[in-house]
């Protein structure tokens, strides 16, 4: 009788950035869906989610992923954190704040640095590599280093085997910096997949004695920071749209500028400087094909009578995708649909 390894993973209560946590539950039967998975308790006093005098928290399975890196009988179980009654979302549970809407589509672009011994992979022990320019989508040892491409390719394969809808991967502008893109339909699915993809990447890098740095600006100077650009589209924006609706939407994003920045990741003032393909953190702008704007408007969107998707370039690499998606949806909901 085989045993099935179910890795329950969740987000802890640390601020401003939650950490991934995980523990393994063994089962005698293979789960077919989250409906086959029971609630499971954990010690919230060790994760900044409860006091020691009343430490019980509950894990509620919300998504199931094959875990081929472990073995064929293994699964990753993504969970929400609930209060002891098993029904009330814990205050740290940001997934529960996202309104359900299957017509909303998100595409998130996760940038990150691969680090070893406190330096990005491929950087010299002292000083800095040659200036940015040839690293973006670069090919060759002097541009991408020795094990970086092996790591990102293995990570891609693990994510695809888990059923995560990757849209692409590439080396980024700074040396040692990489990106993967995930697209999903539904208001919560893309954020779920980003967290599981992060988990798979961090765990994979353990084998290489490499760390993943999600901070948005690990190095000051003439080096690109790391973002998590948020591409979004609603059913109305895809099917109706129109210039008047688009302009009203941009007005709402500008009005809520500070509320967006508040949940778009810590230390974003270090990244949103107006340089390195960013708009300044204290300004809001939109522009067609403008990577220096807050919102980039694709040419295809304008040519299609202002229908399609838009890209918010302000979220940073360390941001919580649940909070990012929730804020985008909240602002969209403020705009009447003609």
C-alpha positions in Angstrom: 0.0 0.0 0.0 1.7 3.2 -1.1 1.8 6.3 1.0 1.1 9.7 -0.5 3.1 12.8 0.6 1.0 15.9 0.8 3.0 19.0 1.4 0.7 21.6 3.0 2.1 25.0 2.3 0.8 28.4 3.6 1.8 32.0 4.2 2.9 33.0 7.7 2.1 36.2 9.6 5.4 38.0 9.2 5.3 41.6 7.9 5.8 43.3 5.6 6.4 40.2 3.6 5.0 36.8 4.5 7.2 33.7 4.4 6.2 30.4 2.9 5.8 27.5 5.4 5.3 23.8 4.8 4.8 20.5 6.5 4.1 17.0 5.2 1.0 15.0 5.8 0.9 11.3 4.8 -2.2 9.8 3.3 -3.2 6.2 2.3 -5.2 7.3 -0.7 -4.3 9.6 -3.6 -6.2 12.9 -3.6 -8.2 13.7 -6.7 -9.1 17.3 -5.7 -9.0 19.6 -2.7 -12.3 18.1 -1.7 -10.4 14.9 -0.7 -8.1 16.9 1.7 -8.9 17.5 5.3 -8.3 20.6 7.3 -5.0 20.5 9.3 -3.8 22.4 12.3 -0.5 24.0 13.1 1.2 26.0 15.8 0.5 29.7 14.9 2.6 30.9 17.8 5.7 29.9 15.8 4.6 31.7 12.6 3.5 35.1 14.0 -0.2 34.1 13.7 -1.2 33.3 17.3 -0.2 33.7 20.9 1.3 30.7 22.7 -1.6 30.6 25.2 -4.0 30.0 22.3 -1.8 28.8 19.4 -4.0 26.7 17.2 -4.5 27.8 13.6 -6.1 25.8 10.8 -5.0 25.1 7.2 -7.7 24.9 4.6 -6.7 23.3 1.3 -7.6 25.5 -1.7 -5.5 24.1 -4.6 -3.7 20.8 -5.4 -0.5 20.4 -7.5 1.5 17.3 -8.5 5.0 17.5 -6.9 7.2 15.5 -9.3 10.4 16.8 -7.8 9.7 14.7 -4.7 8.2 11.6 -6.3 5.2 10.4 -8.3 3.2 9.9 -5.0 3.7 13.5 -3.9 1.5 16.6 -4.0 1.7 20.3 -3.0 -1.4 21.4 -1.1 -1.8 25.2 -1.1 -3.7 26.4 1.9 -5.5 29.4 3.4 -5.0 30.0 7.1 -8.2 30.0 9.1 -9.1 30.7 12.7 -9.6 27.7 15.0 -13.3 27.3 13.9 -12.0 26.4 10.4 -14.4 28.8 8.8 -13.2 32.4 9.6 -10.2 33.6 7.6 -7.2 34.5 9.7 -6.3 38.2 9.6 -3.1 37.2 7.7 -5.2 35.4 5.1 -5.0 37.9 2.1 -6.4 35.3 -0.4 -9.7 35.6 1.3 -9.8 39.4 0.4 -10.0 38.8 -3.3 -13.5 38.9 -4.8 -14.4 35.9 -6.8 -14.7 36.6 -10.5 -14.0 34.0 -13.2 -14.1 36.7 -15.9 -11.0 38.4 -14.5 -7.7 37.3 -16.0 -4.3 38.0 -14.5 -0.7 37.7 -15.9 2.1 38.2 -13.4 5.7 38.6 -14.3 7.9 37.5 -11.4 11.5 38.9 -11.4 14.1 37.7 -9.0 17.9 37.4 -8.4 19.7 34.1 -7.8 22.2 34.6 -5.0 25.1 32.6 -3.6 27.4 33.7 -0.7 25.6 37.1 -0.7 26.2 37.9 -4.3 24.1 37.4 -7.5 25.2 34.4 -9.5 27.9 35.4 -12.0 29.1 38.5 -10.1 32.7 38.8 -9.1 33.7 38.3 -5.5 34.8 41.9 -5.3 33.2 44.8 -7.2 30.6 44.6 -9.9 30.2 42.9 -13.3 30.4 44.9 -16.5 27.4 47.3 -17.1 23.9 46.3 -18.0 23.2 45.8 -21.7 24.0 42.2 -22.8 22.4 40.3 -19.9 18.7 40.7 -20.9 17.7 37.5 -22.7 21.5 36.9 -22.9 23.2 33.6 -24.0 26.6 32.4 -22.9 28.6 31.8 -19.8 29.8 35.3 -19.4 26.3 36.6 -19.4 24.3 34.0 -17.4 26.9 32.1 -15.4 27.3 28.4 -14.9 24.3 26.9 -13.0 21.6 29.7 -13.4 20.1 28.4 -16.6 20.1 24.8 -15.3 18.1 26.1 -12.3 15.6 28.1 -14.3 15.0 25.3 -16.8 14.5 22.8 -14.0 12.1 25.2 -12.3 10.1 25.6 -15.5 9.8 21.8 -15.9 8.6 21.4 -12.3 6.0 24.1 -12.7 4.7 22.7 -15.9 4.5 19.2 -14.3 2.5 20.8 -11.5 0.0 22.3 -14.0 1.1 25.9 -13.6 0.5 27.9 -16.8 3.9 29.4 -17.4 3.9 31.8 -20.4 7.7 32.2 -20.6 11.0 32.6 -18.8 14.1 34.8 -19.6 17.3 36.3 -18.2 16.6 39.8 -17.1 18.4 43.2 -17.5 20.8 42.8 -14.5 23.3 40.0 -14.3 22.0 37.2 -12.1 18.4 38.4 -12.5 15.7 36.2 -14.1 12.0 36.2 -14.7 9.1 33.9 -15.2 5.6 34.8 -16.3 2.3 33.1 -15.3 -1.1 33.6 -16.7 -4.4 32.3 -15.4 -8.1 32.9 -15.8 -10.0 33.6 -12.6 -9.4 36.2 -9.9 -7.3 34.0 -7.6 -5.7 31.4 -9.8 -2.7 33.4 -11.0 -1.8 34.5 -7.5 -2.1 30.9 -6.3 0.3 29.8 -9.0 2.8 32.5 -8.3 3.1 31.4 -4.6 3.5 27.7 -5.6 6.0 28.6 -8.3 8.0 30.6 -5.7 7.9 27.7 -3.3 9.2 25.3 -6.0 12.0 27.7 -7.0 13.1 28.3 -3.4 13.1 24.5 -2.6 14.9 23.7 -5.9 17.6 26.2 -5.1 18.3 24.4 -1.8 20.0 21.6 -3.8 22.4 24.2 -5.4 23.2 26.1 -2.1 21.6 29.1 -3.9 19.1 31.5 -2.4 16.3 33.4 -4.2 16.3 37.2 -3.6 12.9 38.7 -4.2 13.8 42.1 -2.8 12.9 44.8 -5.3 16.3 46.6 -5.2 19.0 44.4 -3.7 21.7 46.7 -5.3 21.7 50.4 -5.7 23.3 52.2 -8.6 22.8 51.6 -12.3 21.2 48.2 -11.9 17.6 47.4 -12.7 15.3 46.5 -9.7 13.0 43.6 -9.7 9.3 44.0 -10.4 6.2 41.8 -10.7 4.3 43.6 -13.4 0.6 42.9 -13.2 -1.3 42.4 -16.5 -5.0 42.4 -16.0 -8.2 42.1 -17.9 -11.9 41.8 -17.1 -14.7 40.4 -19.3 -16.0 43.9 -19.8 -12.5 45.3 -20.7 -12.1 42.5 -23.3 -15.6 42.6 -24.8 -16.8 46.2 -24.4 -14.0 48.6 -23.3 -14.0 51.9 -25.1 -11.9 55.0 -24.7 -14.3 56.7 -22.2 -14.3 53.7 -19.9 -10.5 53.4 -20.2 -10.0 57.0 -19.2 -12.4 56.6 -16.3 -10.4 53.6 -15.2 -7.2 55.5 -15.4 -8.7 58.2 -13.3 -9.7 55.6 -10.6 -6.1 54.2 -10.6 -4.7 57.7 -10.2 -7.1 58.5 -7.4 -6.1 55.3 -5.6 -2.4 55.7 -6.3 -1.3 55.6 -2.7 -3.6 52.6 -1.9 -2.0 50.7 -4.7 1.6 51.5 -3.7 0.8 50.5 -0.1 0.3 46.8 -1.2 2.6 46.7 -4.1 5.6 45.5 -2.1 8.0 46.9 0.5 10.8 49.4 -0.3 9.3 50.3 -3.6 10.7 53.8 -3.3 14.1 52.3 -4.0 12.8 50.9 -7.3 10.2 53.4 -8.5 12.6 56.3 -9.1 11.7 57.3 -12.6 14.8 55.4 -13.9 15.3 51.9 -15.1 12.0 51.6 -16.8 9.9 52.9 -13.9 7.7 55.9 -13.1 8.4 57.8 -9.9 6.6 56.4 -6.8 4.9 59.8 -6.2 3.5 60.1 -9.7 0.9 58.2 -11.8 0.9 58.0 -15.6 -0.2 55.8 -18.4 1.3 55.6 -21.9 1.0 53.5 -25.0 4.0 51.0 -25.1 5.6 53.2 -22.4 7.7 51.1 -19.9 8.4 54.2 -17.9 4.7 54.7 -17.1 2.7 53.4 -14.2 0.3 51.7 -16.6 1.6 50.5 -20.0 -1.1 50.4 -22.6 -0.4 47.9 -25.4 -0.7 49.1 -29.0 -3.1 46.2 -29.6 -5.4 47.6 -26.9 -5.8 51.0 -28.6 -6.1 49.5 -32.1 -8.9 47.3 -30.8 -11.1 50.2 -29.7 -9.6 50.2 -26.2 -10.3 46.6 -25.5 -8.0 43.9 -24.2 -5.6 44.0 -21.2 -3.4 46.6 -19.4 -0.1 46.3 -17.5 0.4 47.9 -14.1 4.2 48.1 -13.9 4.4 49.3 -10.3 4.1 46.1 -8.2 7.5 44.8 -7.1 9.0 41.4 -7.0 8.5 41.0 -3.3 4.8 41.9 -3.3 2.1 39.6 -2.2 0.2 38.7 -5.4 -3.0 38.2 -3.4 -2.9 41.8 -2.1 -1.9 43.1 -5.6 -4.8 41.4 -7.4 -7.3 42.3 -4.7 -6.3 46.0 -5.0 -6.6 46.0 -8.8 -10.0 44.4 -8.6 -11.2 46.9 -5.9 -10.2 49.9 -8.1 -11.8 48.4 -11.2 -15.0 47.8 -9.2 -15.3 51.6 -8.5 -15.7 52.4 -12.2 -19.3 52.2 -13.6 -19.7 50.1 -16.7 -21.7 52.2 -19.3 
